[in-house]
Amino acid sequence: MKVYIVNAFTKEKFGGNPAAIVPLKEWLSDEQMQNIAMQNNLAETAYIVPQANDYFIRWFTPAVEVALCGHATLASGYIFFNCLNYEKDKIIFHSKSGPLEVTKKNDGQITLDFPVNAPFECEAPEAIERGLKVKPLAIFNSTFDYMVVLENQKAIEDLSPDFKILSTIPSRGVIATAKGDDTDFVSRCFFPQSGIDEDPVTGSAHTVTVPYWAKKLGKNKLSAIQLSKRRGYLNCELAGNRVLMSGYGVKYLEGDILV
């Protein structure tokens, strides 16, 4: 099987979030796909199989299958547009979260069209404050994750979570966000429950943060930085009940999996 590794939401060879992409003619067993993802040891491995005129995509962390992943979907689009002789500028990946439209822009960016996952304010598990070691301004919940709002960008940068405590929270993980210094908003994402202490760049988290900041800042087009060590840069837009996320990709590796 061919395998590609693409760094998503970056122009840098060693920036953004790396994802492994494995195009298939038919599905492997769930056990094989999980084992390959564990062997790859990246935040996400995406498997893609033709479905009618489109494709179906599934995503695996080293530990579990997840229902939605943005950076590996952008990386998949990059491989189709640049490596697999796919001639159209738009591709639809069907998934466990519904159809996801991926478009290649003239400037080389790739745009993801994902469903909104608007957060709602809630009473959160006390493990969030203990795990993050800060008291958030507000705490929200969404389909997959909790989201906490902090005072400013420096508070996000200074976070040093206790991942053992965060791993006990009954969710996929925790998104921490604040207004940015040089961008509309910033974030960091922690998913120890899924085997990823800190995710470098998380497209699916922006389906939660974008509707929040669009309402807070009174505008639908937003720039964002995910402040991991590798950093990720996103241009986002709230379009009704959809979130559009655009970013660049860089191919790092192309090879063969021998099973």
Secondary structure by P-SEA (a helix, b strand, c coil): cbbbbbbcccccccccbbbbbbbbcccccaaaaaaaaaaacccbbbbbbbccccbbbbbbccccccccccaaaaaaaaaaaccccccccbbbbbccccbbbbbbccccbbbbbbccbbbbbccccaaaaaaaccccccccccccbbbbbcccaaaaaacccaaaaaaaccccccccccccccccccccccccccccccccccaaaaacaaaaaaaaaccccccccccccbbbbbbccccccbbbbbbbbbbcccccccc
